[in-house]
């Protein structure tokens, strides 16, 4: 898959950093705990998740989400999505968190 470049302003970058920082402590401000729980109770295929069309859809949703200003707007956007799209977004979010944590570890095992 090709690399996608995303342009965010300073406020959006700061907001994203804040969300990712909080996530390291298990605080997931974008999603309700029940939604997160439901996502991880639902069987899924990583092969299906990483299909090009699926990744394109989740990237588009993430970009929309990142361009929204406030937390309430972001949460309302998530709530407006279908259940399948919400689940896809949550999975992508946790993949991002995992990759972020891996990239900031001093010693990889």
Secondary structure, DSSP 8 states (H G I E B T S, - for coil): ---------HHHHHHHHHHHHHHTTT--TTS-HHHHHHHHHS---HHHHTSHHHHHHHHHHHHHHHH--SHHHHHHHHHHS-HHHHHHHHHHHHHHHHHHHHHH-SS--
